[in-house]
Amino acid sequence: MQRFQLYIDGQFEDGEARFESLDPATGTAWADMPEAREADVDRAVAAATRALQDGPWAKMTATQRGKLLYKLADLIAANAPKLAELETRDTGKIIRETSSQIAYVADYYRYYAGIADKIEGSHLPIDKPDMEVWLRREPVGVVAMVVPWNSQLFLSAVKIGPALAAGCTMVVKASEDGPAPLLEFARLVHEAGFPAGVVNVVTGFGPACGAALTRHPGIAHVAFTGGPEAARHVVRNSAENLASTSLELGGKSPFVVFADADLESAVNAQVAGIFAATGQSCVAGSRLIVERSIKDEFLARLKAKAEAIRIGSPLDMATEVGPLATRRQQDHVDNLVQSSLSAGAKLLTGGKHPTGAGNFYPPTILDCDGIASPSLVNEFFGPVLSVVSFDTEAEAVLRANDTRYGLAAGVFTQNLGRAHRLTRAIHAGVVWVNTYRAVSPIAPFGGYGLSGHGREGGMAAVLDYTRTKTVWLKTSDDPFPDPFVMR
């Protein structure tokens, strides 16, 4: 089995314990992982604190930080095939997707490398004639980053990149379900020449690692991606250290299709939106809201494409849907499908996981028109689509907003005015029109409601890792007056 280590204070080490990581496609152990516990977390935070306050990192110019980020980006690009294979092996995400996504991850680091020396303060036109006042932007401090198992290298890049550009140091917690790609990423950080303690990478379980990190008194900011329930624990933990938080949480994203849409384009986008990444995406378009007049035709096309999807080994470039990341996740998806069928949902395709090894689940479509199905409310994080119809634009908006989440949405129409109306009316942090799942380091990303707060991507993400310092400078040569002499 492959053996991985923690990365703390510029050193690779085993941590206090070990655990085995299971291959989602076979159910067998394939790697030996380090398990960080509270003492490991303490050392990692202490190392990040020293690097922030006293080490070479603290003395670097912004331009020097940017050059290190450029070097890291080049190393990621050069090692993309290996990183992609590790992510596929450890999480079950298909190799054709990890390969393209990790190649693009390098561009995120290049983007933030370019921003590093463009983070500006400002001069204030103060109302006092003998004063100069300006704002400095400084790193917020040591950041705790908690990343889930799906797309770990991408979901860490949107945190690590802006935080390093801002001058922060960090402790990154990789998910215990599939930590291999981030633990290998630490080797590239080391090779790029980042000073010891700037980036620390650990993995572990529950209170002994995750809670210990997010409540640690040395943490100034917590950047978390995951589900709302886990986020509530993070927020409670942050009450201990009063750390600021940015939360990128789940979604139950509406995918709205009008009768005037290009149906073939919309069907292809819906397939990508719900079945890509085996549905294990926070922006999965899991609620199809389709105009009633085209519902039957749309579903016929969609069903045909879903049933033609190739399911198999995630390491095979021909595979289009691989396994779910864990058996626990497979059980969750299946239980939710069965409860939805019991509530009256109609199964159009899929709906039963195969027997045998691996955490596979077939592309599944549930017609939920006219019923209160659990599948319309709860996030699956799997390849399951729930379908409802509408007759009017107003009804489409009501259905789209009938969720506690608000991360993303898709709108398919050729009517430009309608597209503008819906982008205003839908409560979501990202709205795609006639496309889906498009991302860029230039564009902010984040949600409303139970989908969290804060934004990742763009300059806004960098500013979230800074705080302002107000500097007052008295320009007059006159001595400071006696405060007890009235004038």
C-alpha positions in Angstrom: 0.0 0.0 0.0 1.1 3.6 -0.6 2.1 5.4 2.6 1.4 9.1 3.2 2.5 11.6 5.8 1.4 14.8 7.5 3.3 18.0 6.6 4.0 20.2 9.6 6.6 23.0 9.9 8.3 21.9 6.7 8.7 18.3 7.7 6.9 15.1 6.7 5.9 12.9 9.6 3.5 10.1 10.6 1.4 11.8 13.2 0.0 10.1 16.4 -1.9 7.3 14.6 -2.5 5.7 11.2 -5.6 4.5 9.3 -6.3 2.8 6.0 -8.0 4.5 3.0 -10.4 2.4 0.9 -10.6 2.4 -2.9 -14.2 3.4 -3.7 -14.2 1.2 -6.8 -13.2 -2.0 -5.1 -13.8 -1.5 -1.3 -10.3 -2.6 -0.5 -7.6 -0.7 1.4 -5.0 0.9 -1.0 -3.2 3.5 1.2 -1.9 3.9 4.7 -2.8 7.4 6.0 -1.5 9.5 8.9 -4.1 10.5 11.6 -3.5 13.9 13.2 -4.7 14.4 16.7 -4.8 17.4 19.0 -1.1 17.4 19.7 -0.3 17.4 16.0 -2.8 20.2 15.4 -1.1 22.3 18.2 2.3 21.9 16.5 0.9 22.8 13.1 -0.8 26.0 14.4 2.4 26.9 16.4 4.5 26.4 13.2 2.1 28.6 11.2 2.2 31.3 13.9 6.0 31.4 13.9 6.1 31.6 10.1 3.6 34.5 10.2 5.3 36.5 12.8 9.0 35.7 12.7 10.1 33.6 9.8 11.3 34.4 6.2 7.7 34.5 5.0 7.0 37.5 7.3 9.9 39.4 5.7 9.0 38.6 2.0 7.7 41.2 -0.3 4.4 40.7 -2.0 6.2 40.2 -5.3 8.4 37.4 -3.7 5.2 35.7 -2.5 3.8 35.8 -6.0 6.9 34.2 -7.5 6.6 31.3 -5.1 2.9 30.9 -6.1 4.0 30.9 -9.8 6.5 28.2 -9.0 3.8 26.1 -7.2 1.5 26.5 -10.1 4.2 25.2 -12.5 4.8 22.2 -10.3 1.1 21.4 -10.1 0.8 21.5 -13.9 3.9 19.2 -14.2 2.6 16.8 -11.7 -1.1 16.9 -12.8 -1.2 13.3 -14.1 0.0 11.9 -10.7 -2.2 14.1 -8.7 -5.2 13.2 -10.9 -4.5 9.5 -10.4 -4.3 9.9 -6.6 -7.6 11.8 -6.5 -9.3 9.2 -8.6 -7.9 6.3 -6.6 -8.8 7.8 -3.3 -12.2 9.3 -4.0 -13.5 7.5 -7.1 -13.8 10.6 -9.2 -13.3 9.6 -12.8 -9.8 10.1 -14.2 -11.1 12.1 -17.3 -12.5 14.7 -14.8 -9.7 14.8 -12.3 -7.2 15.2 -15.2 -8.8 18.2 -16.7 -9.7 19.8 -13.4 -6.3 19.5 -11.8 -4.7 21.0 -14.9 -7.0 24.0 -14.5 -6.1 24.2 -10.7 -2.7 25.5 -11.7 -4.4 28.5 -13.3 -6.0 29.4 -10.0 -2.5 29.6 -8.4 -1.2 31.7 -11.3 -4.1 34.1 -11.0 -3.4 34.6 -7.3 0.3 34.8 -7.9 -0.4 37.8 -10.1 -2.7 39.4 -7.5 -0.1 39.1 -4.6 1.6 42.5 -5.3 -1.6 44.3 -6.3 -3.4 44.2 -2.9 -3.7 47.9 -2.1 -4.5 50.0 0.8 -6.1 53.5 0.5 -5.7 57.1 1.5 -8.5 58.7 3.4 -9.4 62.4 2.8 -9.7 63.0 6.5 -11.5 66.0 7.9 -8.5 67.3 9.9 -6.0 69.6 8.3 -2.9 68.5 10.0 -3.3 64.7 9.6 -2.6 62.1 7.0 -4.6 58.9 7.4 -4.3 55.7 5.3 -5.4 52.1 5.5 -3.0 49.2 5.2 -4.2 45.7 4.3 -2.4 43.0 6.3 -2.9 39.2 6.5 -5.7 38.2 8.7 -3.5 35.7 10.5 -3.3 31.9 10.7 -6.1 30.3 8.7 -7.7 26.9 9.3 -8.9 25.4 6.1 -11.2 22.4 6.1 -11.7 20.7 2.8 -14.1 17.9 1.8 -13.3 14.8 -0.1 -14.8 15.8 -3.4 -12.4 17.9 -5.6 -9.9 18.5 -2.8 -7.2 20.1 -4.9 -9.7 22.5 -6.5 -11.5 23.3 -3.3 -8.2 23.9 -1.5 -6.8 26.1 -4.3 -9.7 28.6 -3.9 -8.6 29.0 -0.3 -4.8 28.5 -0.3 -4.2 30.7 -3.4 -5.8 33.9 -2.1 -4.6 33.3 1.5 -1.0 33.0 0.4 -1.3 36.0 -1.9 -2.6 38.0 1.1 0.4 36.8 3.2 -1.4 34.4 5.6 -0.1 31.1 6.9 -2.3 28.1 7.3 -3.2 24.6 8.5 -5.1 22.7 5.8 -7.2 19.7 7.0 -7.7 17.2 4.2 -10.8 15.1 4.5 -10.2 11.7 6.1 -12.3 10.3 3.2 -9.7 10.5 0.4 -6.8 12.8 1.7 -4.2 11.4 -0.7 -4.1 14.3 -3.3 -3.7 17.0 -0.6 -1.0 15.1 1.2 0.8 14.7 -2.0 0.2 18.4 -2.8 2.3 19.2 0.3 5.3 17.7 -1.4 4.9 20.3 -4.2 4.6 23.1 -1.6 7.9 21.9 -0.1 9.6 21.6 -3.5 8.4 25.1 -4.5 10.4 26.5 -1.5 7.8 27.9 0.7 9.3 28.6 4.2 8.6 26.1 6.9 5.3 26.5 8.6 3.6 28.6 5.9 1.5 25.7 4.6 0.8 22.8 6.9 -1.3 19.8 5.7 -2.9 17.4 8.1 -5.8 14.8 8.1 -7.8 13.2 10.8 -11.1 12.6 12.4 -13.8 14.6 14.3 -12.9 16.2 17.7 -9.3 15.0 17.7 -8.4 16.9 14.5 -11.2 18.9 12.9 -12.7 20.4 16.1 -9.2 20.9 17.7 -8.2 22.9 14.6 -11.3 25.1 14.2 -11.5 26.1 17.9 -7.7 26.5 18.4 -6.9 29.9 20.0 -4.2 30.5 17.4 -6.6 30.5 14.5 -7.8 33.9 13.1 -10.0 32.7 10.3 -11.7 29.4 9.3 -12.4 28.6 5.7 -14.7 25.6 5.4 -16.3 23.7 2.6 -18.8 20.9 3.5 -22.4 20.4 4.6 -24.6 22.7 6.8 -24.6 20.3 9.8 -20.8 20.2 9.9 -20.7 24.0 9.4 -22.8 24.5 12.5 -20.1 22.7 14.5 -17.4 24.9 12.9 -19.4 28.0 13.8 -19.8 26.8 17.4 -16.1 26.0 17.6 -15.2 29.5 16.3 -17.0 31.0 19.3 -14.0 29.7 21.3 -11.4 31.7 19.3 -13.7 34.4 17.8 -12.3 33.5 14.4 -14.0 34.9 11.3 -15.5 32.3 9.0 -16.2 31.7 5.3 -18.5 28.8 4.6 -19.1 27.2 1.2 -21.8 24.6 1.9 -24.3 22.4 0.1 -26.8 23.1 -2.5 -30.1 21.9 -4.0 -29.7 23.8 -7.2 -32.6 24.4 -9.6 -32.2 23.7 -13.3 -35.0 25.7 -15.1 -35.8 24.8 -18.7 -38.3 26.9 -20.7 -40.1 25.6 -23.9 -38.1 28.0 -26.1 -34.7 26.6 -25.0 -32.4 24.7 -27.2 -33.4 21.3 -25.9 -30.4 19.3 -27.0 -28.1 21.9 -25.3 -30.2 21.9 -22.2 -30.3 18.1 -22.0 -26.5 17.9 -22.3 -26.1 20.6 -19.7 -28.5 18.7 -17.3 -26.5 15.5 -17.8 -23.3 17.4 -16.9 -25.0 19.2 -14.1 -26.2 16.1 -12.2 -24.3 13.1 -13.4 -20.8 14.5 -13.8 -18.6 13.8 -10.8 -21.2 11.1 -10.0 -23.4 13.9 -8.7 -20.9 14.6 -5.9 -20.8 18.3 -6.5 -22.1 21.1 -4.3 -23.5 22.8 -7.5 -25.2 19.6 -8.9 -28.3 20.6 -10.8 -30.4 18.2 -8.8 -33.8 19.8 -9.3 -35.0 19.9 -12.9 -37.8 22.4 -13.3 -39.1 22.0 -16.8 -42.0 23.7 -18.7 -44.9 21.3 -18.8 -45.4 21.6 -22.6 -41.9 20.1 -23.2 -41.6 17.8 -20.2 -42.2 14.5 -21.9 -39.9 15.2 -24.8 -37.2 16.5 -22.5 -37.4 13.5 -20.2 -37.3 11.1 -23.0 -34.1 12.6 -24.3 -32.6 12.8 -20.8 -33.5 9.2 -20.0 -31.9 7.9 -23.1 -28.7 9.8 -22.4 -28.7 8.7 -18.7 -29.1 5.0 -19.6 -26.3 5.3 -22.2 -23.8 6.6 -19.6 -20.8 4.3 -19.2 -20.3 3.2 -15.5 -17.1 1.6 -14.5 -13.6 1.9 -13.1 -12.8 5.5 -12.4 -9.2 4.9 -13.7 -10.6 4.1 -17.2 -10.7 7.1 -19.5 -13.9 5.7 -21.1 -15.8 5.7 -17.8 -18.4 8.5 -17.5 -19.7 7.8 -14.0 -17.6 6.1 -11.3 -18.4 5.1 -7.7 -19.5 7.3 -4.9 -16.6 8.1 -2.5 -17.7 6.0 0.4 -20.1 3.1 1.3 -21.7 5.5 3.8 -22.5 7.9 0.9 -23.9 5.1 -1.2 -26.3 4.1 1.6 -27.3 7.7 2.1 -28.2 8.1 -1.6 -30.1 4.8 -1.7 -32.1 5.5 1.5 -33.1 8.9 0.2 -34.2 7.4 -3.2 -36.3 4.7 -1.4 -37.9 7.2 0.9 -38.8 9.4 -2.1 -40.4 6.4 -3.9 -42.4 5.7 -0.8 -43.6 9.3 -0.8 -44.9 8.8 -4.4 -42.1 9.7 -6.7 -42.0 7.9 -10.0 -38.8 6.1 -10.9 -37.9 6.8 -14.6 -34.5 5.1 -14.6 -31.8 3.9 -12.2 -32.7 3.7 -8.5 -30.9 0.6 -7.4 -27.2 0.1 -6.7 -25.6 -3.0 -8.1 -24.5 -5.8 -5.9 -20.8 -6.5 -5.6 -17.7 -4.5 -4.7 -17.5 -0.8 -5.0 -19.7 2.1 -4.1 -21.5 2.4 -7.4 -24.9 4.0 -8.0 -26.6 4.4 -11.4 -27.8 7.7 -12.8 -31.3 8.0 -11.4 -34.3 10.2 -12.4 -37.3 10.7 -10.2 -40.5 12.3 -11.4 -41.8 14.2 -8.4 -44.6 16.3 -10.0 -47.4 16.9 -7.5 -45.9 15.3 -4.5 -43.8 16.4 -1.5 -40.8 14.2 -2.1 -37.8 14.2 0.2 -35.6 14.2 -2.9 -36.7 17.8 -3.6 -35.6 19.0 -0.3 -32.5 17.1 0.8 -29.1 17.1 -0.9 -28.1 13.7 -2.3 -24.5 14.3 -3.2 -25.1 11.6 -5.8 -26.3 11.0 -9.3 -30.0 11.5 -8.6 -32.3 14.0 -10.4 -35.7 15.1 -9.2 -38.1 16.5 -11.7 -41.1 18.9 -11.4 -42.9 21.0 -14.1 -44.3 24.5 -14.4 -46.7 26.4 -16.5 -45.8 30.1 -16.0 -42.6 32.1 -15.4 -43.8 33.1 -12.0 -44.4 29.5 -11.1 -40.9 28.6 -12.3 -39.4 31.2 -10.0 -41.4 30.0 -7.0 -40.2 26.4 -7.6 -36.6 27.5 -8.1 -36.6 29.4 -4.8 -38.4 26.6 -2.9 -35.3 25.6 -1.0 -33.3 26.4 2.1 -30.2 26.5 -0.1 -29.0 29.1 -2.6 -25.7 28.1 -4.1 -26.3 27.9 -7.8 -29.0 27.7 -10.5 -29.3 27.2 -14.2 -31.7 28.9 -16.6 -32.2 27.7 -20.2 -34.2 30.1 -22.5 -33.7 32.0 -25.7 -35.7 35.0 -24.4 -33.1 37.6 -23.3 -35.6 39.6 -21.2 -36.7 36.4 -19.4 -33.1 35.5 -18.7 -32.5 38.9 -17.1 -35.7 38.6 -15.0 -34.8 35.2 -13.7 -31.2 36.0 -12.8 -32.6 38.8 -10.6 -35.4 36.7 -9.2 -33.6 33.4 -8.3 -32.0 33.4 -4.8 -28.6 31.9 -5.6 -25.0 33.1 -5.5 -24.3 31.8 -9.0 -26.7 31.7 -11.9 -25.7 30.2 -15.2 -27.8 31.0 -18.3 -27.7 28.5 -21.2 -24.6 26.8 -19.6 -23.8 25.0 -16.4 -20.8 24.3 -14.0 -18.6 27.0 -15.6 -16.0 28.3 -13.1 -13.0 30.6 -13.3 -10.5 32.0 -10.8 -11.6 35.5 -11.9 -15.3 35.0 -10.9 -16.4 34.9 -7.3 -18.3 31.8 -6.1 -20.5 31.3 -3.1 -24.1 31.0 -1.9 -27.1 32.3 0.0 -29.0 30.7 2.9 -27.9 27.2 4.0 -25.3 27.4 1.2 -23.1 29.5 3.4 -21.5 32.9 3.2 -18.3 34.5 1.9 -17.0 34.2 -1.6 -14.2 32.2 -3.2 -12.6 33.3 -6.5 -11.7 36.8 -7.7 -10.1 39.7 -5.8 -12.9 39.5 -3.2 -11.5 36.2 -2.0 -8.1 37.7 -1.3 -9.6 40.6 0.6 -11.3 38.1 2.9 -7.9 37.0 4.0 -6.8 40.5 5.0 -7.7 43.0 7.7 -7.3 46.8 7.6 -5.0 48.8 9.8 -5.7 52.5 10.1 -2.6 54.7 10.4 -2.8 58.3 11.6 0.2 60.6 11.0 0.3 64.2 12.4 2.0 66.5 9.8 2.0 69.7 11.9 5.2 70.6 13.8 3.1 72.1 16.6 3.4 70.2 19.8 0.4 68.1 21.0 -1.7 70.5 23.1 -2.2 70.2 26.8 -5.5 68.1 27.0 -6.6 69.9 30.2 -6.3 73.4 28.8 -9.5 74.5 27.3 -9.1 76.7 24.1 
